[in-house]
Structure formats: C-alpha cells, structure tokens
Amino acid sequence: MSHVIYFSQIYKKPIYDDIGNKIGILKDLAFNDGEDLAEITYFVVQLNGKILKFPWKYIASLGHAIYLNVTKEKLSCCELQDTDLLITEVLLDKQLVDVDGLKIVRVNDILLSKIENKFYISSVGVGTRSLMRRLGLESVANTINPQIKEHLVPWAYVQPLSLSEAHLHVKVHRSKINDVHPADIADLMEELSYSERDILFNVLSEETAAETFAESEPEIQKSLIEHMHEQKINSILKRLSPAEMADLLGIVSKERLKSLMKQLDEKIIKKIENIWAYPDKSAGAVMRTDFFAIPQNFSAAQTISFLRKPQKVDEPYYLYAINDDKKLVGVISSKHLLLMKPKTKVKEFMSPNVLYVHVKDSLKKVAKTFSKYHVYALPVVDENEKLVGVVAMSDVFEEIVPDSWRKNPVIAKRLRIRRKKLEKNGAN
C-alpha cells in the first residue's frame, strides 16, 4: 500500500472484499481531529440505499480500486452520526485559515499519509495542481505547464472556518491560531464574512479574543458584538483597559449596555464615565488609566518592592512621581532607580522636568508633542495638574489617521505593524 495518496485518487473508486466481491463505491472518509495529524477512522459506502461507515481496519490496499482484508460477510458497519467528521462535508471546498501563512485558502484536495498501519490527513491541497487533479485534469495541467507546484498546507497549520454547528467542537482542540499576534488576527478578520468572523473569534482564547477585539477596526468590532453572547462580552471586558472598555460599551445597544454595566466594579464604571465625558479626539478620550504613579516620598527600596507586586499595567513605558495631592511632579528613570541606595527618596533622583499633556488637549496637539520630543508615552493631567492617565504614541498615531486611510487594508495593516514596533520600543 502506498505511503501517501490523495483523497481525489480514491474518491468514488470501487471497493472489493478479499475474494473480489464488489462492496460498493467509496463515498467519503471519516476522521478524528488532532493537533498535527487527523486520523482516518472509517470509510463511507452507500449500500442498499443506506449510507454506512466501516472501520478503517478493514482496508488492505488503496489505488485505482480499494481492497479489503476480509470477506463481505465478515464486515461490521454502522450508520453515520451527526457528530461524524467527513472529508467532503468539513474540508473539501471549505475555507480555512492557514495560520502559518496567515491567509484564507480553499481546500481542493486532501493528502493522506500512512504511518505504521494507520492513515492520517497530513496536509490539505490548496493550489491549482490539487484542483486540476481533483477534476481529473492533472495530465492536462502537466502538458500545459509542468512547472505547476503542489501547494500543501500541513494539517498542524490549518484552522477550519466553515463548519456546521455540530462540528464546532473540532476547532476547540486547535491552539495554533492563539499563537498568532492579535493584530495579525485582526487583519485576517477583515477578509472574512460575518459568519466566518464569528466562528474564528469563538476559537480564540479569552485573552487572545480580548486583544484581537481591541486591535480590530470599529466596523469589525461592531459586527462581532452584534452576534456575540453576553457571557463572551463579559469575558472580553475583564481583559480590556478602561479606555478599551469605553470603546466597546459605546457600540452596544442600550439594553445590553445596562446589563453589562451592572456587572462592572464601581471604580471601573467611574473611569469609563470619565472617559466618555472627555471631548472626542482628545488626550482624555484615548488615554490609559492604568499606569505607575510612585509617591515622591517613597524610597528606592519601596518603589522596587511596589513594582514587583502584580500590576494591571500592560505596557509600563515610564514611571511617574506624584506628591500627596496626586499631582505630577516628576519622571523616574528605571536605570537610576536600580543604581540608587535603598533608602534614597524618589524626589532626590527623579527628573522634575517632565513632559505632559492635558486631558482636553486635541490629539493633533498631542501628536505634535510626540513628534517634537521623540517619546513613546506622555502623562495626562487634569485641570488641577493631577495625574489621571497616560497616552501612548501608538494610540494617538492610529486615531489621527484619516478614516479613508484606515479603511484601506494595506494602510491599516501598516499602521498595526507600526503600532507593534512603537509598543516594543517603548517597553524596552
């Protein structure tokens, strides 16, 4: 028996028992999903008007015909179940996410590989050659262009998209897509239909789903929210910053908004309401309210101890010093902090010359400050000079880009790449 064979090469081929009696025609193959390979478990035959499945252990050889290792009388079979995964229903002609190349592909054929005494789906064919072979035109393709290459996507890098409700459990076992950067998944969402976005989004872990949602364009966010279960929205909310929460809650219906707000902590609600109160396209509207604010009377040892505790700050660009009234009084260098004697007070080594913006400053004004001073984040103060947030250059950069640019997929992708670079440099 060949060690590799394509599904198209055995599909609808006759099946014979070990003494030559014809059993029927191969109609399909059933499989069990796996991380790297998918094991073939049954072959499917239409027999006496019924669609039946037979254990794969009866297969002796595959080729222009399929031969079994027992006689017809010794075969045992059973009817198909709704939960059976069939190649023709789940894979062929379906769209899939190639998470290695991060693109949408359509499956034209399936490569089966023999490992020990079992057969597995090892790859899916998504190129022209696989389509021509399936149509029975591979020889024609070789004559016209013998250089056409086989384009195979390993099963380990495939994430199914177009699955029926009964088959959604297949995707739960797949973790590859969760290893992709959320910004790249957000790019991919723009290429999918509403239903495909919903399927793919439900595959993501709660953390990846939250980050992907935050990275997505407003139009994509709205389409996801419209069909999302409230429990899923809650799981996302818990992982967003107050500014991101404000954006999400700003696009849900009034009825759903009331329900979601009831489940949030009062302190979080106050932060969200404060953000909503700021003018649109202002520093206050996009600032992050989780940041490091160190009392100026803290010692170096106290500061280091404070920083070692679990924090909600995702991207600690800078450390800011505040006085007893929570007013911004300086910025702290991490390098200087580590070099100070344990009892040295923050106010003794902080830099009092700190750049900042006001909550009502326009994003254009904030952008000019970033451009002039080449910093990655700026503290935001209110009318009383109290530190109330931090605005990141990446957030401002995205907000000031014209809508016509943001809707362009090429420019939108470059913006996200730029944002990732800024965040990486800022964290360093």
N, C-alpha and C positions, 0 to 999 in steps of 0.2 A: 504494500500500500504506500502511495506517495506520502512524503512527509509534509508537503504543502499542496493545497488545492483551493481554487476559488469557488465560492458558492455558485456562481453562474455556470461553472463547468459541470455541476451535478444537479442543478435545479431542473425539475421535470424529467429527469432521467429514470429509466425503468429500474425496478428493484426485483431481484430474483433471490429465492432461497438457495440453500447449498446443493440442491439437486436440480436446479434450473427452472423451478416453477415461478411464474411471474406473480409477484405480490401486488404491485401497483406502481404508481408514479410518485417520485419524491415531490411533495408539495411544500415542505418547509422544514426548518430546524428549530428546535427549542434550546435555550441556553440559560445558564446561570451567570449573572454578572459578577465581575471580580475586578480588583484594582488594576492588575496588569494584563490579565487574560480573562476570557469568558468561556467557561467550559460548555461544550455541546452535550446536552443530556438526552435528547430524544430526536428521532427523525419522524416527520409527519407524513402520513399517507391517507389518501381518500380511498376508502374501502367500502363497497356496498352502500354507497351514498352517505357514509359517515366519515368525518374527519377524525382519525385516530393517531395517537402517538405511541411509538415503540421505543424502548430503551436503546440507547446508542451501543450498548454492549453487543448487540446482535450484528453490527456491521463488521464484515470481513474485509471488503475492499471497496475503493471508490475510483471511478473513472468514467468511461463512456456509458457504463452501466454500474449499478450498485449491487453487490453480492453480500448475502448474509451468511452467517456461520451455523445456522440451524434450518430445519425444515419448517414449512409453513405451519404445520400442526403444533409445533413446539413454541411458537411465538406467543408472547403475552403482550397485551396492549391495554390502553385506557383512553378515555375521551379527553380532549383538551379542556383545560381550566381557564377561567378568565385571567388568572394571575400568571399564566404561562407567557414567557417572553419569546416571541417568534421573530426570526430574522426579517421576514417580509413585512411584518407589521411595525416593528420597533425601529429597524435600522434602514432597510432599503428605501431610497428616495427621501429619507428624512434629513432634516438639517441638524448638524451637530456643531458643537464648539470645539475646535481644535485648540486646546489650551496651551499647546506648545508654541504654535504659531499665532495664537490668539486671533482666530478668524472664523467666519461661518463657512462651513463646507457642506456639500450634499453627497450622501453616500450612494455610490454606483455599484459597488461590489464588496464582498467580504472575503478576506483571506483566512483560511482555516489551516492551522498548523498542528501536526501530530507530535505530541510529547509523551513519551513512553507509550501507553496503549490508549491514550485519550486524545480527542481533538478539541482544539480551542479556537476561539476567534482571537487572532493575534493582531490584526490590523483591519482597517477599512480602506477601500479604494475610492478616491475622490477625484481622480483625474480623467482626462479624455480616454486614455487607454482602457481603463476599467469600464467606462461607459460603452466603448466600442466592443469590448469582449462580451459584455452582457447582452448586447444587441446582436451578437453573432457576427460581428464585422471586424474582428481583430486582424484577420488575414488581409482584409482590405486596407486597414489602417497601416499595417506593416508595409504594404506595397506603396501606399501614398507617401508615408513618412515613417521610415523605420526608426527614426530618432526619438519618436514619442516615448517619453519615460513613464514608468509606473509611479503614480503618486499615492503612496500609502501613509496613513496616519496610524501610528501604534495605538492599540486599544488603551494603553495606560494614559494617553494624552487626549482621550475623547470624552466629552461630556455631552450626553444626549439632551436634546431640547424638546423635540416634538413627540412627546409621549402622552398616551391617554391617561386618564385619572387612575386606572387600575395599575398602571406601570410606574407611577411616580416614585415608588419605593426604590426603583433601580438607582436613581440619582443620589439617594441618601448615602449610598456606600461610596460615592465618588468624592474625594477630597482634593483632587488636583486643582480645581478651579479656585479653591480657597487659598491656594499658594500664589495666585496671580495678584499683582498690585491692584487695589481697589480702583485707582484712577484708570487703569487699563480695562478693567471690567466695565467701568462707566462708559468708556469709549465704545466697547462692544455693544452695550445696551442700545446705542443709537442705531445700530444696524438691524435690530430685531423688531418683530411685530409686538403688539401689546401682549398677546398671549405668551409669546416666547420670552419676553422680559419677565413676566410673572413666574414662569416655570424656572428660568435660570435664577431669578432672585431668591426663590424659595429653596434652592440648593445651597445657597451661601450660609456659612455660619453666622451667628448673630453679630459677631464683631465685624466680620467682613461685609455683611449686609449693611450695617450702620455706616461704615467707612465708604462703601460704594454709593450709598444713598447721598451722603454728604458731597461726594465728588461729582455726582450726576448733574446734568443741566436741569433747570427748573421744569422744562416740559416733560422730561423723563421722570422726575420726582412726582409730578402731578399724576402722570399715567400710572405709576406704581401705587401711589396712595389710594387712588380711586378703587382699586381692586384688592387692596390689602386688608387682611383681617386685623381687627383692633389689637389682638394679642401680639401680632407681629410688629405693629406700630409701636406698642409699648416697649418691646424688647429693643427696638432701634433707638427710641427716645432715651433710654437709660444710658446709651453709649455715646450720645451726642453732647457737644458743648452747648451752653445756654443759647449762644448765637445761632447754632445749627438747629436747636430745638425751635427757636423762634421762627426760623425759615420754614421748618416742616409744619408747625402748627398754623402757620399763616396760609397754607394751601388746602387744609382740610375743611370739610363742611362745618357749619355752626353747631350742628347736633353732635358730631364726632368731637369737635373741639371741647365742648363742655364735658363730655365723658372722659377725655384724655386729661384735661386739666385737673379733674378731681383726683387723679391718681398720682399727681406730682407733689413733691415736697413744697411747702410754702415758700422756702427760701429760693428754690428754683423758679417758682411762679413769679416771685418778685423780680428776679433777674430778667426773666423773659418779658415781663410787662415793662420794665425799664428800657429794654432794647426796643420794644415796639414804640415807646414814647419818643425815641430819637428820630430826627429827620432822616428821610430816605437818602441814601448815598452820603452818609456822614460817618465819621470815625466811630461814633457810638453804635451805629446800626450794624457794623461788621466786626467790632472788637470782640476779643475773647475775654471772658470774665474769670477764667481760671489762670492764675499767674502766681509767681513767687514774690511776696511782699515781706521783706525782712525788717523787723523793728531796728532802728538805728542804734539802740542801746544793747542789742544782742552782742554777745561775744562771738569770736570766730568759732569757738567750740560749740556754742549754742546753735549757731547758724548751720554748721555741718551736721549736727545732730538732727535739726529740723528737716534738712534736705534729705536725710536718709529715711525718713518716715514715708509711708505710701502717700503719693500725691495724685491729684486728678489732672495735673498739668501735662498735656500731651507733648508739647514742644517748648521746653524751657530755654527760650532764646537768651534772656538776660535775667539777672537778679536785681530787684529794685528795693531801695531802702525807704522806709516811711517813718514819720515821727508819731508821737502819741495820738495825734489828731488824724492819722492815716493820710497825711499829706505827703506827696512825693518829695523826697529830699536828696536822693542820690541813686547812683547805679553801682553795682558791686561786680568787680572782676573776679571770676572763678579762680583765675590764676593767683591773684593777690590773696584771695581768701585762704587758699591752701598753704600759702607761704607765711601767713600771719601766726603769731603766737596765740595759743588757745584763749587767753584772757583779753586779747585786743578787741576793743569795741568796733562795731561796724562803722560808726561815724568817724573813726580815726583813719580808716583806709578806703572808704567809699569815695567815689568821684561825685562831687556836688554839681558838676556841670553836666546835667542830664538833659537830653533832648526829649521833648514830649509834644503831644497834640491835645486839643480839647475835644470833648465828646461831640460838639456841634460843628467841628471843622469839616469842610467838604472833603470828599475823597480825592479830588483833584489837588487840593492843598496838601493833603497827607502824602500823595504820590510825589509831589514836588520836594517834600522834605526827605523822603526816601531817596530820591534821585540825587539830591544835593549832598547828603551826608553818608550815603552808602551803608546804611544799617539794614538789618533784616526784620526788626520789630521796633515799635515805638510805644511807650507807655501812654495811656489816655487818662486825662484828669477831668474832673467836673468843674463847675463854676467856682468851687471852693478850693481848687487845687488838690483835691483828694484823688488818690489813685483808684480808678474804677475799672480799668481794663488794659488790655494790650492789643494792638492791632498789628497783624503780620503783613509784611510786604506782599506775600503771595495772595492774601485775601484781597488787598486793595488792587493789585495788578489785574485780577480777574474781573473785579467789579467795574473798573473804569474802561474796559474794552467795549467798543460799540456792540450793540445787540446783533447787528448784521455780521460782525466778525465772529461772535460767539456761536452763531448758528452754522457757520462754515465748519464742517467736520475736520478739515485739515488744520485750520487755525485753532479750533477748540482743543485738538489733541496736542498741538504745540504749546498751548497755554498750560495744559496739565503737566507736560514734561517740564516746562519752565518752573511751574509751581513746585514740583518734586525736587528740582535742583535747589531752589531757594530754601526749601524747608531743610534739606540735607545740609546745606552750607550753614544755615542758621543754627542747626543743632550742634554743629561742630564748633 
